[in-house]
């Protein structure tokens, strides 16, 4: 599916995802709780891997994947929100509205997995 494609077939949207506005509540260590937040809705989407790489961060291997998530247009979707797909989390880095026609949204997302999740 091309990034500038405006029409979408229903069969292409085969994953159920949830769009979440991250919460600002702090956990017991002072960090933001990853499971907190406000759900904007559960919708059908297409998730497509664009690229991936491994990195060493804080003396632990981390796998970083870039994905394109395509959804039907809905108001209120912004960068820094999260797309939840099962146990996976994708942070939205950019929201594209091809041709500004409010038909579909293309979400450029980053999925980060630490080495503990992969073993």
MIVO-104258 format. One record per atom (N, C-alpha, C, O, CB): residue number from 1; residue in three letters; atom name; x, z negated, y. Coordinates in steps of 0.2 Angstrom, whole numbers, m for minus. Glycine has a CB too. Layout:
<pts>
> NUM | ALA | CA | X | Z | Y;
...
</pts>
This chain:
<pts>
> 1 | UNK | N | 4 | 0 | m6;
> 1 | UNK | CA | 0 | 0 | 0;
> 1 | UNK | C | 5 | 0 | 6;
> 1 | UNK | O | 9 | m5 | 7;
> 1 | UNK | CB | m5 | m6 | 0;
> 2 | UNK | N | 4 | 5 | 10;
> 2 | UNK | CA | 8 | 6 | 16;
> 2 | UNK | C | 6 | 0 | 22;
> 2 | UNK | O | 0 | m2 | 22;
> 2 | UNK | CB | 7 | 13 | 19;
> 3 | UNK | N | 11 | m2 | 26;
> 3 | UNK | CA | 9 | m7 | 31;
> 3 | UNK | C | 4 | m4 | 36;
> 3 | UNK | O | 0 | m8 | 38;
> 3 | UNK | CB | 16 | m9 | 34;
> 4 | UNK | N | 4 | 2 | 37;
> 4 | UNK | CA | 0 | 5 | 43;
> 4 | UNK | C | m7 | 7 | 40;
> 4 | UNK | O | m11 | 10 | 43;
> 4 | UNK | CB | 3 | 10 | 47;
> 5 | UNK | N | m8 | 6 | 33;
> 5 | UNK | CA | m14 | 8 | 30;
> 5 | UNK | C | m20 | 4 | 33;
> 5 | UNK | O | m20 | m2 | 32;
> 5 | UNK | CB | m14 | 8 | 22;
> 6 | UNK | N | m26 | 7 | 35;
> 6 | UNK | CA | m31 | 3 | 38;
> 6 | UNK | C | m37 | 2 | 33;
> 6 | UNK | O | m40 | m3 | 33;
> 6 | UNK | CB | m34 | 7 | 44;
> 7 | UNK | N | m38 | 7 | 29;
> 7 | UNK | CA | m43 | 7 | 24;
> 7 | UNK | C | m41 | 3 | 18;
> 7 | UNK | O | m35 | 3 | 16;
> 7 | UNK | CB | m46 | 14 | 22;
> 8 | UNK | N | m46 | m1 | 15;
> 8 | UNK | CA | m44 | m5 | 9;
> 8 | UNK | C | m49 | m4 | 3;
> 8 | UNK | O | m55 | m5 | 5;
> 8 | UNK | CB | m42 | m12 | 11;
> 9 | UNK | N | m47 | m3 | m3;
> 9 | UNK | CA | m52 | m3 | m8;
> 9 | UNK | C | m53 | m10 | m11;
> 9 | UNK | O | m48 | m14 | m11;
> 9 | UNK | CB | m49 | 2 | m14;
> 10 | UNK | N | m59 | m12 | m13;
> 10 | UNK | CA | m60 | m18 | m15;
> 10 | UNK | C | m56 | m20 | m21;
> 10 | UNK | O | m54 | m26 | m22;
> 10 | UNK | CB | m68 | m19 | m17;
> 11 | UNK | N | m54 | m16 | m26;
> 11 | UNK | CA | m50 | m17 | m32;
> 11 | UNK | C | m43 | m19 | m30;
> 11 | UNK | O | m40 | m22 | m34;
> 11 | UNK | CB | m50 | m11 | m36;
> 12 | UNK | N | m41 | m17 | m24;
> 12 | UNK | CA | m34 | m19 | m22;
> 12 | UNK | C | m33 | m27 | m20;
> 12 | UNK | O | m28 | m30 | m21;
> 12 | UNK | CB | m32 | m15 | m16;
> 13 | UNK | N | m39 | m30 | m19;
> 13 | UNK | CA | m39 | m37 | m17;
> 13 | UNK | C | m41 | m41 | m23;
> 13 | UNK | O | m47 | m42 | m24;
> 13 | UNK | CB | m44 | m39 | m11;
> 14 | UNK | N | m36 | m43 | m27;
> 14 | UNK | CA | m37 | m46 | m33;
> 14 | UNK | C | m35 | m53 | m34;
> 14 | UNK | O | m36 | m56 | m39;
> 14 | UNK | CB | m35 | m42 | m39;
> 15 | UNK | N | m32 | m56 | m29;
> 15 | UNK | CA | m30 | m63 | m29;
> 15 | UNK | C | m34 | m67 | m25;
> 15 | UNK | O | m35 | m65 | m19;
> 15 | UNK | CB | m22 | m63 | m27;
> 16 | UNK | N | m36 | m73 | m27;
> 16 | UNK | CA | m40 | m78 | m23;
> 16 | UNK | C | m35 | m82 | m19;
> 16 | UNK | O | m31 | m85 | m23;
> 16 | UNK | CB | m45 | m82 | m27;
> 17 | UNK | N | m35 | m82 | m13;
> 17 | UNK | CA | m30 | m86 | m9;
> 17 | UNK | C | m34 | m91 | m4;
> 17 | UNK | O | m40 | m89 | m3;
> 17 | UNK | CB | m25 | m82 | m5;
> 18 | UNK | N | m31 | m96 | m1;
> 18 | UNK | CA | m34 | m100 | 4;
> 18 | UNK | C | m29 | m100 | 10;
> 18 | UNK | O | m23 | m100 | 9;
> 18 | UNK | CB | m34 | m107 | 1;
> 19 | UNK | N | m32 | m99 | 16;
> 19 | UNK | CA | m28 | m99 | 22;
> 19 | UNK | C | m29 | m106 | 25;
> 19 | UNK | O | m34 | m108 | 25;
> 19 | UNK | CB | m31 | m93 | 27;
> 20 | UNK | N | m23 | m109 | 26;
> 20 | UNK | CA | m23 | m116 | 29;
> 20 | UNK | C | m19 | m117 | 35;
> 20 | UNK | O | m14 | m114 | 36;
> 20 | UNK | CB | m20 | m120 | 23;
> 21 | UNK | N | m22 | m120 | 40;
> 21 | UNK | CA | m19 | m123 | 46;
> 21 | UNK | C | m15 | m129 | 44;
> 21 | UNK | O | m19 | m134 | 43;
> 21 | UNK | CB | m24 | m123 | 52;
> 22 | UNK | N | m9 | m129 | 44;
> 22 | UNK | CA | m5 | m135 | 42;
> 22 | UNK | C | m7 | m141 | 46;
> 22 | UNK | O | m8 | m141 | 52;
> 22 | UNK | CB | 2 | m134 | 42;
> 23 | UNK | N | m8 | m147 | 43;
> 23 | UNK | CA | m9 | m153 | 47;
> 23 | UNK | C | m3 | m156 | 50;
> 23 | UNK | O | 2 | m154 | 49;
> 23 | UNK | CB | m12 | m158 | 42;
> 24 | UNK | N | m5 | m161 | 55;
> 24 | UNK | CA | 1 | m164 | 58;
> 24 | UNK | C | 2 | m171 | 56;
> 24 | UNK | O | 5 | m175 | 59;
> 24 | UNK | CB | m1 | m164 | 66;
> 25 | UNK | N | m1 | m173 | 50;
> 25 | UNK | CA | m1 | m180 | 48;
> 25 | UNK | C | 6 | m181 | 45;
> 25 | UNK | O | 9 | m176 | 42;
> 25 | UNK | CB | m6 | m182 | 43;
> 26 | UNK | N | 9 | m187 | 46;
> 26 | UNK | CA | 16 | m188 | 43;
> 26 | UNK | C | 15 | m192 | 37;
> 26 | UNK | O | 11 | m196 | 35;
> 26 | UNK | CB | 20 | m193 | 48;
> 27 | UNK | N | 20 | m190 | 32;
> 27 | UNK | CA | 20 | m194 | 26;
> 27 | UNK | C | 24 | m200 | 27;
> 27 | UNK | O | 26 | m202 | 32;
> 27 | UNK | CB | 23 | m190 | 20;
> 28 | UNK | N | 25 | m204 | 21;
> 28 | UNK | CA | 29 | m211 | 22;
> 28 | UNK | C | 36 | m210 | 24;
> 28 | UNK | O | 39 | m215 | 26;
> 28 | UNK | CB | 28 | m214 | 15;
> 29 | UNK | N | 39 | m204 | 24;
> 29 | UNK | CA | 46 | m203 | 26;
> 29 | UNK | C | 46 | m200 | 33;
> 29 | UNK | O | 52 | m199 | 35;
> 29 | UNK | CB | 49 | m199 | 21;
> 30 | UNK | N | 41 | m199 | 36;
> 30 | UNK | CA | 41 | m196 | 43;
> 30 | UNK | C | 40 | m189 | 43;
> 30 | UNK | O | 40 | m186 | 49;
> 30 | UNK | CB | 47 | m198 | 46;
> 31 | UNK | N | 40 | m185 | 37;
> 31 | UNK | CA | 39 | m178 | 37;
> 31 | UNK | C | 32 | m176 | 37;
> 31 | UNK | O | 27 | m180 | 36;
> 31 | UNK | CB | 43 | m175 | 31;
> 32 | UNK | N | 31 | m170 | 38;
> 32 | UNK | CA | 24 | m167 | 38;
> 32 | UNK | C | 22 | m166 | 30;
> 32 | UNK | O | 26 | m163 | 26;
> 32 | UNK | CB | 23 | m161 | 42;
> 33 | UNK | N | 16 | m168 | 28;
> 33 | UNK | CA | 14 | m168 | 22;
> 33 | UNK | C | 12 | m161 | 20;
> 33 | UNK | O | 8 | m157 | 24;
> 33 | UNK | CB | 7 | m172 | 21;
> 34 | UNK | N | 15 | m158 | 14;
> 34 | UNK | CA | 14 | m151 | 13;
> 34 | UNK | C | 7 | m149 | 11;
> 34 | UNK | O | 5 | m143 | 11;
> 34 | UNK | CB | 19 | m148 | 8;
> 35 | UNK | N | 3 | m154 | 8;
> 35 | UNK | CA | m4 | m153 | 6;
> 35 | UNK | C | m9 | m154 | 11;
> 35 | UNK | O | m15 | m153 | 10;
> 35 | UNK | CB | m5 | m157 | 0;
> 36 | UNK | N | m7 | m157 | 17;
> 36 | UNK | CA | m12 | m158 | 22;
> 36 | UNK | C | m14 | m152 | 26;
> 36 | UNK | O | m10 | m147 | 25;
> 36 | UNK | CB | m10 | m163 | 27;
> 37 | UNK | N | m19 | m152 | 29;
> 37 | UNK | CA | m21 | m146 | 33;
> 37 | UNK | C | m28 | m145 | 33;
> 37 | UNK | O | m32 | m148 | 29;
> 37 | UNK | CB | m17 | m140 | 31;
> 38 | UNK | N | m30 | m140 | 37;
> 38 | UNK | CA | m37 | m138 | 37;
> 38 | UNK | C | m38 | m131 | 34;
> 38 | UNK | O | m35 | m126 | 36;
> 38 | UNK | CB | m40 | m138 | 45;
> 39 | UNK | N | m43 | m130 | 29;
> 39 | UNK | CA | m44 | m124 | 26;
> 39 | UNK | C | m48 | m119 | 31;
> 39 | UNK | O | m53 | m121 | 34;
> 39 | UNK | CB | m47 | m125 | 20;
> 40 | UNK | N | m45 | m113 | 32;
> 40 | UNK | CA | m49 | m108 | 36;
> 40 | UNK | C | m54 | m104 | 31;
> 40 | UNK | O | m58 | m100 | 34;
> 40 | UNK | CB | m44 | m104 | 40;
> 41 | UNK | N | m53 | m104 | 25;
> 41 | UNK | CA | m57 | m101 | 20;
> 41 | UNK | C | m53 | m99 | 14;
> 41 | UNK | O | m47 | m98 | 14;
> 41 | UNK | CB | m60 | m95 | 23;
> 42 | UNK | N | m57 | m98 | 8;
> 42 | UNK | CA | m54 | m95 | 2;
> 42 | UNK | C | m57 | m88 | 2;
> 42 | UNK | O | m63 | m86 | 2;
> 42 | UNK | CB | m57 | m99 | m4;
> 43 | UNK | N | m52 | m83 | 1;
> 43 | UNK | CA | m54 | m76 | 2;
> 43 | UNK | C | m50 | m72 | m3;
> 43 | UNK | O | m45 | m74 | m7;
> 43 | UNK | CB | m52 | m73 | 9;
> 44 | UNK | N | m52 | m66 | m4;
> 44 | UNK | CA | m48 | m61 | m9;
> 44 | UNK | C | m42 | m58 | m5;
> 44 | UNK | O | m43 | m56 | 1;
> 44 | UNK | CB | m53 | m55 | m11;
> 45 | UNK | N | m37 | m57 | m8;
> 45 | UNK | CA | m31 | m54 | m5;
> 45 | UNK | C | m27 | m50 | m10;
> 45 | UNK | O | m28 | m50 | m16;
> 45 | UNK | CB | m26 | m60 | m2;
> 46 | UNK | N | m22 | m46 | m7;
> 46 | UNK | CA | m17 | m43 | m11;
> 46 | UNK | C | m10 | m45 | m9;
> 46 | UNK | O | m9 | m46 | m3;
> 46 | UNK | CB | m17 | m35 | m10;
> 47 | UNK | N | m6 | m47 | m14;
> 47 | UNK | CA | 0 | m50 | m13;
> 47 | UNK | C | 5 | m46 | m16;
> 47 | UNK | O | 5 | m44 | m22;
> 47 | UNK | CB | 1 | m58 | m16;
> 48 | UNK | N | 10 | m43 | m11;
> 48 | UNK | CA | 15 | m39 | m13;
> 48 | UNK | C | 22 | m41 | m11;
> 48 | UNK | O | 23 | m43 | m6;
> 48 | UNK | CB | 14 | m32 | m10;
> 49 | UNK | N | 26 | m42 | m16;
> 49 | UNK | CA | 33 | m44 | m15;
> 49 | UNK | C | 37 | m38 | m11;
> 49 | UNK | O | 37 | m32 | m14;
> 49 | UNK | CB | 37 | m46 | m21;
> 50 | UNK | N | 40 | m40 | m6;
> 50 | UNK | CA | 44 | m35 | m2;
> 50 | UNK | C | 52 | m36 | m4;
> 50 | UNK | O | 55 | m31 | m5;
> 50 | UNK | CB | 43 | m36 | 5;
> 51 | UNK | N | 55 | m42 | m4;
> 51 | UNK | CA | 62 | m43 | m6;
> 51 | UNK | C | 63 | m50 | m7;
> 51 | UNK | O | 58 | m54 | m6;
> 51 | UNK | CB | 66 | m40 | m1;
> 52 | UNK | N | 68 | m52 | m10;
> 52 | UNK | CA | 70 | m59 | m11;
> 52 | UNK | C | 78 | m60 | m11;
> 52 | UNK | O | 81 | m55 | m12;
> 52 | UNK | CB | 67 | m61 | m18;
> 53 | UNK | N | 80 | m66 | m11;
> 53 | UNK | CA | 87 | m68 | m11;
> 53 | UNK | C | 87 | m75 | m13;
> 53 | UNK | O | 83 | m79 | m12;
> 53 | UNK | CB | 90 | m66 | m4;
> 54 | UNK | N | 93 | m77 | m15;
> 54 | UNK | CA | 95 | m84 | m16;
> 54 | UNK | C | 100 | m86 | m11;
> 54 | UNK | O | 104 | m82 | m9;
> 54 | UNK | CB | 98 | m85 | m23;
> 55 | UNK | N | 99 | m93 | m9;
> 55 | UNK | CA | 103 | m95 | m4;
> 55 | UNK | C | 105 | m103 | m6;
> 55 | UNK | O | 102 | m106 | m10;
> 55 | UNK | CB | 100 | m95 | 3;
> 56 | UNK | N | 110 | m105 | m3;
> 56 | UNK | CA | 113 | m112 | m4;
> 56 | UNK | C | 111 | m116 | 2;
> 56 | UNK | O | 114 | m114 | 7;
> 56 | UNK | CB | 120 | m112 | m6;
> 57 | UNK | N | 106 | m120 | 2;
> 57 | UNK | CA | 104 | m124 | 8;
> 57 | UNK | C | 104 | m132 | 5;
> 57 | UNK | O | 101 | m133 | 0;
> 57 | UNK | CB | 97 | m122 | 10;
> 58 | UNK | N | 108 | m136 | 9;
> 58 | UNK | CA | 108 | m143 | 8;
> 58 | UNK | C | 110 | m144 | 1;
> 58 | UNK | O | 108 | m149 | m3;
> 58 | UNK | CB | 101 | m146 | 9;
> 59 | UNK | N | 116 | m141 | m1;
> 59 | UNK | CA | 119 | m141 | m8;
> 59 | UNK | C | 114 | m140 | m14;
> 59 | UNK | O | 115 | m143 | m19;
> 59 | UNK | CB | 122 | m148 | m8;
> 60 | UNK | N | 109 | m136 | m13;
> 60 | UNK | CA | 104 | m134 | m18;
> 60 | UNK | C | 103 | m127 | m17;
> 60 | UNK | O | 102 | m124 | m12;
> 60 | UNK | CB | 98 | m139 | m18;
> 61 | UNK | N | 102 | m124 | m23;
> 61 | UNK | CA | 100 | m117 | m23;
> 61 | UNK | C | 93 | m116 | m21;
> 61 | UNK | O | 89 | m120 | m23;
> 61 | UNK | CB | 102 | m113 | m29;
> 62 | UNK | N | 91 | m111 | m17;
> 62 | UNK | CA | 85 | m110 | m14;
> 62 | UNK | C | 83 | m102 | m15;
> 62 | UNK | O | 88 | m98 | m13;
> 62 | UNK | CB | 83 | m112 | m7;
> 63 | UNK | N | 77 | m101 | m18;
> 63 | UNK | CA | 75 | m94 | m18;
> 63 | UNK | C | 70 | m92 | m13;
> 63 | UNK | O | 65 | m96 | m12;
> 63 | UNK | CB | 72 | m92 | m25;
> 64 | UNK | N | 72 | m87 | m9;
> 64 | UNK | CA | 68 | m85 | m3;
> 64 | UNK | C | 65 | m78 | m4;
> 64 | UNK | O | 68 | m73 | m5;
> 64 | UNK | CB | 72 | m85 | 4;
> 65 | UNK | N | 58 | m78 | m4;
> 65 | UNK | CA | 55 | m71 | m5;
> 65 | UNK | C | 51 | m69 | 1;
> 65 | UNK | O | 47 | m74 | 3;
> 65 | UNK | CB | 51 | m71 | m12;
> 66 | UNK | N | 51 | m63 | 2;
> 66 | UNK | CA | 47 | m60 | 8;
> 66 | UNK | C | 41 | m56 | 5;
> 66 | UNK | O | 42 | m52 | 0;
> 66 | UNK | CB | 51 | m56 | 13;
> 67 | UNK | N | 35 | m58 | 7;
> 67 | UNK | CA | 29 | m55 | 4;
> 67 | UNK | C | 24 | m52 | 9;
> 67 | UNK | O | 25 | m54 | 15;
> 67 | UNK | CB | 25 | m60 | 0;
> 68 | UNK | N | 21 | m47 | 7;
> 68 | UNK | CA | 15 | m44 | 12;
> 68 | UNK | C | 9 | m46 | 9;
> 68 | UNK | O | 7 | m44 | 3;
> 68 | UNK | CB | 16 | m36 | 12;
> 69 | UNK | N | 5 | m50 | 12;
> 69 | UNK | CA | m2 | m52 | 10;
> 69 | UNK | C | m7 | m48 | 14;
> 69 | UNK | O | m7 | m48 | 20;
> 69 | UNK | CB | m3 | m60 | 11;
> 70 | UNK | N | m11 | m44 | 11;
> 70 | UNK | CA | m16 | m40 | 14;
> 70 | UNK | C | m23 | m44 | 13;
> 70 | UNK | O | m25 | m45 | 7;
> 70 | UNK | CB | m16 | m33 | 12;
> 71 | UNK | N | m27 | m45 | 18;
> 71 | UNK | CA | m34 | m48 | 18;
> 71 | UNK | C | m38 | m44 | 22;
> 71 | UNK | O | m36 | m40 | 27;
> 71 | UNK | CB | m34 | m55 | 20;
> 72 | UNK | N | m45 | m44 | 21;
> 72 | UNK | CA | m50 | m42 | 26;
> 72 | UNK | C | m49 | m46 | 32;
> 72 | UNK | O | m47 | m52 | 32;
> 72 | UNK | CB | m57 | m42 | 23;
> 73 | UNK | N | m50 | m42 | 38;
> 73 | UNK | CA | m50 | m46 | 45;
> 73 | UNK | C | m54 | m52 | 45;
> 73 | UNK | O | m60 | m52 | 43;
> 73 | UNK | CB | m52 | m41 | 50;
> 74 | UNK | N | m51 | m57 | 48;
> 74 | UNK | CA | m55 | m63 | 49;
> 74 | UNK | C | m52 | m66 | 55;
> 74 | UNK | O | m45 | m66 | 56;
> 74 | UNK | CB | m54 | m68 | 43;
> 75 | UNK | N | m56 | m69 | 60;
> 75 | UNK | CA | m53 | m72 | 66;
> 75 | UNK | C | m49 | m79 | 64;
> 75 | UNK | O | m50 | m82 | 59;
> 75 | UNK | CB | m59 | m74 | 71;
> 76 | UNK | N | m44 | m80 | 69;
> 76 | UNK | CA | m41 | m87 | 68;
> 76 | UNK | C | m35 | m87 | 64;
> 76 | UNK | O | m32 | m92 | 63;
> 76 | UNK | CB | m45 | m92 | 66;
> 77 | UNK | N | m33 | m82 | 61;
> 77 | UNK | CA | m27 | m81 | 57;
> 77 | UNK | C | m21 | m81 | 61;
> 77 | UNK | O | m20 | m76 | 65;
> 77 | UNK | CB | m27 | m76 | 51;
> 78 | UNK | N | m16 | m85 | 61;
> 78 | UNK | CA | m10 | m85 | 65;
> 78 | UNK | C | m4 | m86 | 62;
> 78 | UNK | O | m4 | m89 | 56;
> 78 | UNK | CB | m11 | m91 | 71;
> 79 | UNK | N | 2 | m84 | 65;
> 79 | UNK | CA | 8 | m86 | 62;
> 79 | UNK | C | 9 | m93 | 61;
> 79 | UNK | O | 6 | m97 | 65;
> 79 | UNK | CB | 14 | m83 | 66;
> 80 | UNK | N | 13 | m96 | 56;
> 80 | UNK | CA | 15 | m103 | 55;
> 80 | UNK | C | 9 | m106 | 51;
> 80 | UNK | O | 10 | m112 | 49;
> 80 | UNK | CB | 16 | m107 | 61;
> 81 | UNK | N | 4 | m102 | 49;
> 81 | UNK | CA | m1 | m105 | 45;
> 81 | UNK | C | 1 | m104 | 38;
> 81 | UNK | O | 7 | m100 | 37;
> 81 | UNK | CB | m8 | m102 | 46;
> 82 | UNK | N | m2 | m106 | 33;
> 82 | UNK | CA | 0 | m105 | 26;
> 82 | UNK | C | m5 | m102 | 22;
> 82 | UNK | O | m11 | m103 | 22;
> 82 | UNK | CB | 2 | m112 | 23;
> 83 | UNK | N | m3 | m98 | 17;
> 83 | UNK | CA | m7 | m94 | 12;
> 83 | UNK | C | m6 | m98 | 5;
> 83 | UNK | O | 0 | m98 | 3;
> 83 | UNK | CB | m6 | m87 | 11;
> 84 | UNK | N | m11 | m101 | 2;
> 84 | UNK | CA | m10 | m104 | m4;
> 84 | UNK | C | m12 | m100 | m9;
> 84 | UNK | O | m18 | m97 | m9;
> 84 | UNK | CB | m14 | m111 | m4;
> 85 | UNK | N | m8 | m99 | m15;
> 85 | UNK | CA | m10 | m95 | m20;
> 85 | UNK | C | m8 | m99 | m27;
> 85 | UNK | O | m3 | m99 | m29;
> 85 | UNK | CB | m7 | m88 | m20;
> 86 | UNK | N | m13 | m102 | m29;
> 86 | UNK | CA | m12 | m107 | m35;
> 86 | UNK | C | m7 | m112 | m33;
> 86 | UNK | O | m9 | m116 | m28;
> 86 | UNK | CB | m8 | m103 | m41;
> 87 | UNK | N | m1 | m113 | m36;
> 87 | UNK | CA | 4 | m118 | m34;
> 87 | UNK | C | 9 | m115 | m29;
> 87 | UNK | O | 13 | m119 | m26;
> 87 | UNK | CB | 7 | m121 | m40;
> 88 | UNK | N | 8 | m109 | m27;
> 88 | UNK | CA | 13 | m106 | m23;
> 88 | UNK | C | 11 | m106 | m16;
> 88 | UNK | O | 5 | m107 | m14;
> 88 | UNK | CB | 14 | m99 | m25;
> 89 | UNK | N | 16 | m107 | m11;
> 89 | UNK | CA | 14 | m107 | m4;
> 89 | UNK | C | 18 | m102 | 0;
> 89 | UNK | O | 24 | m101 | m1;
> 89 | UNK | CB | 16 | m114 | m1;
> 90 | UNK | N | 15 | m98 | 4;
> 90 | UNK | CA | 18 | m93 | 8;
> 90 | UNK | C | 17 | m95 | 16;
> 90 | UNK | O | 11 | m95 | 18;
> 90 | UNK | CB | 15 | m86 | 7;
> 91 | UNK | N | 22 | m95 | 19;
> 91 | UNK | CA | 21 | m97 | 27;
> 91 | UNK | C | 21 | m90 | 30;
> 91 | UNK | O | 25 | m86 | 29;
> 91 | UNK | CB | 28 | m101 | 29;
> 92 | UNK | N | 16 | m90 | 34;
> 92 | UNK | CA | 15 | m83 | 38;
> 92 | UNK | C | 19 | m83 | 44;
> 92 | UNK | O | 20 | m87 | 48;
> 92 | UNK | CB | 7 | m83 | 41;
> 93 | UNK | N | 23 | m78 | 44;
> 93 | UNK | CA | 28 | m76 | 49;
> 93 | UNK | C | 26 | m72 | 55;
> 93 | UNK | O | 27 | m72 | 61;
> 93 | UNK | CB | 35 | m74 | 46;
> 94 | UNK | N | 21 | m67 | 53;
> 94 | UNK | CA | 18 | m62 | 57;
> 94 | UNK | C | 12 | m60 | 55;
> 94 | UNK | O | 11 | m59 | 49;
> 94 | UNK | CB | 23 | m56 | 58;
> 95 | UNK | N | 7 | m59 | 60;
> 95 | UNK | CA | 0 | m56 | 58;
> 95 | UNK | C | 0 | m49 | 61;
> 95 | UNK | O | 0 | m49 | 67;
> 95 | UNK | CB | m5 | m61 | 60;
> 96 | UNK | N | m2 | m44 | 57;
> 96 | UNK | CA | m2 | m37 | 60;
> 96 | UNK | C | m9 | m35 | 59;
> 96 | UNK | O | m12 | m36 | 53;
> 96 | UNK | CB | 3 | m33 | 56;
> 97 | UNK | N | m12 | m32 | 64;
> 97 | UNK | CA | m19 | m29 | 64;
> 97 | UNK | C | m18 | m22 | 65;
> 97 | UNK | O | m18 | m19 | 71;
> 97 | UNK | CB | m24 | m32 | 70;
> 98 | UNK | N | m17 | m18 | 59;
> 98 | UNK | CA | m16 | m11 | 60;
> 98 | UNK | C | m21 | m7 | 64;
> 98 | UNK | O | m27 | m8 | 64;
> 98 | UNK | CB | m16 | m8 | 53;
> 99 | UNK | N | m18 | m3 | 69;
> 99 | UNK | CA | m22 | 1 | 74;
> 99 | UNK | C | m27 | m4 | 78;
> 99 | UNK | O | m31 | m1 | 81;
> 99 | UNK | CB | m26 | 6 | 70;
> 100 | UNK | N | m26 | m10 | 78;
> 100 | UNK | CA | m31 | m15 | 82;
> 100 | UNK | C | m38 | m13 | 80;
> 100 | UNK | O | m42 | m13 | 85;
> 100 | UNK | CB | m29 | m14 | 89;
> 101 | UNK | N | m40 | m12 | 74;
> 101 | UNK | CA | m47 | m10 | 72;
> 101 | UNK | C | m51 | m16 | 69;
> 101 | UNK | O | m57 | m15 | 67;
> 101 | UNK | CB | m47 | m4 | 67;
> 102 | UNK | N | m48 | m21 | 68;
> 102 | UNK | CA | m51 | m27 | 65;
> 102 | UNK | C | m54 | m26 | 59;
> 102 | UNK | O | m60 | m28 | 58;
> 102 | UNK | CB | m56 | m30 | 70;
> 103 | UNK | N | m51 | m22 | 55;
> 103 | UNK | CA | m53 | m21 | 48;
> 103 | UNK | C | m50 | m25 | 43;
> 103 | UNK | O | m53 | m28 | 38;
> 103 | UNK | CB | m53 | m13 | 46;
> 104 | UNK | N | m43 | m25 | 43;
> 104 | UNK | CA | m39 | m28 | 39;
> 104 | UNK | C | m33 | m32 | 43;
> 104 | UNK | O | m32 | m30 | 48;
> 104 | UNK | CB | m36 | m24 | 33;
> 105 | UNK | N | m30 | m37 | 39;
> 105 | UNK | CA | m24 | m40 | 42;
> 105 | UNK | C | m19 | m40 | 37;
> 105 | UNK | O | m20 | m41 | 31;
> 105 | UNK | CB | m26 | m48 | 44;
> 106 | UNK | N | m13 | m38 | 39;
> 106 | UNK | CA | m7 | m38 | 35;
> 106 | UNK | C | m3 | m44 | 37;
> 106 | UNK | O | m1 | m45 | 43;
> 106 | UNK | CB | m3 | m32 | 36;
> 107 | UNK | N | m1 | m49 | 33;
> 107 | UNK | CA | 2 | m55 | 34;
> 107 | UNK | C | 9 | m55 | 31;
> 107 | UNK | O | 10 | m54 | 25;
> 107 | UNK | CB | m2 | m61 | 31;
> 108 | UNK | N | 14 | m55 | 35;
> 108 | UNK | CA | 21 | m55 | 33;
> 108 | UNK | C | 23 | m62 | 32;
> 108 | UNK | O | 23 | m66 | 36;
> 108 | UNK | CB | 26 | m52 | 38;
> 109 | UNK | N | 24 | m64 | 26;
> 109 | UNK | CA | 25 | m71 | 24;
> 109 | UNK | C | 32 | m72 | 20;
> 109 | UNK | O | 35 | m68 | 18;
> 109 | UNK | CB | 19 | m73 | 19;
> 110 | UNK | N | 34 | m78 | 20;
> 110 | UNK | CA | 40 | m81 | 17;
> 110 | UNK | C | 38 | m86 | 12;
> 110 | UNK | O | 35 | m91 | 14;
> 110 | UNK | CB | 45 | m83 | 22;
> 111 | UNK | N | 40 | m85 | 6;
> 111 | UNK | CA | 39 | m90 | 1;
> 111 | UNK | C | 46 | m93 | m1;
> 111 | UNK | O | 51 | m90 | m2;
> 111 | UNK | CB | 36 | m87 | m6;
> 112 | UNK | N | 46 | m100 | m1;
> 112 | UNK | CA | 53 | m103 | m2;
> 112 | UNK | C | 52 | m108 | m8;
> 112 | UNK | O | 47 | m112 | m8;
> 112 | UNK | CB | 55 | m107 | 4;
> 113 | UNK | N | 56 | m107 | m13;
> 113 | UNK | CA | 56 | m111 | m19;
> 113 | UNK | C | 63 | m114 | m20;
> 113 | UNK | O | 68 | m111 | m20;
> 113 | UNK | CB | 54 | m107 | m25;
> 114 | UNK | N | 63 | m121 | m20;
> 114 | UNK | CA | 69 | m124 | m22;
> 114 | UNK | C | 71 | m124 | m29;
> 114 | UNK | O | 66 | m122 | m33;
> 114 | UNK | CB | 69 | m132 | m19;
> 115 | UNK | N | 77 | m126 | m31;
> 115 | UNK | CA | 79 | m125 | m38;
> 115 | UNK | C | 75 | m130 | m42;
> 115 | UNK | O | 75 | m128 | m48;
> 115 | UNK | CB | 87 | m126 | m38;
> 116 | UNK | N | 73 | m135 | m40;
> 116 | UNK | CA | 69 | m140 | m44;
> 116 | UNK | C | 63 | m137 | m47;
> 116 | UNK | O | 60 | m138 | m52;
> 116 | UNK | CB | 68 | m146 | m41;
> 117 | UNK | N | 59 | m132 | m43;
> 117 | UNK | CA | 53 | m129 | m45;
> 117 | UNK | C | 54 | m124 | m50;
> 117 | UNK | O | 50 | m122 | m54;
> 117 | UNK | CB | 49 | m126 | m38;
> 118 | UNK | N | 60 | m121 | m50;
> 118 | UNK | CA | 61 | m115 | m54;
> 118 | UNK | C | 63 | m117 | m61;
> 118 | UNK | O | 63 | m113 | m65;
> 118 | UNK | CB | 67 | m111 | m51;
> 119 | UNK | N | 66 | m123 | m62;
> 119 | UNK | CA | 68 | m125 | m69;
> 119 | UNK | C | 63 | m127 | m73;
> 119 | UNK | O | 64 | m129 | m79;
> 119 | UNK | CB | 73 | m130 | m68;
</pts>
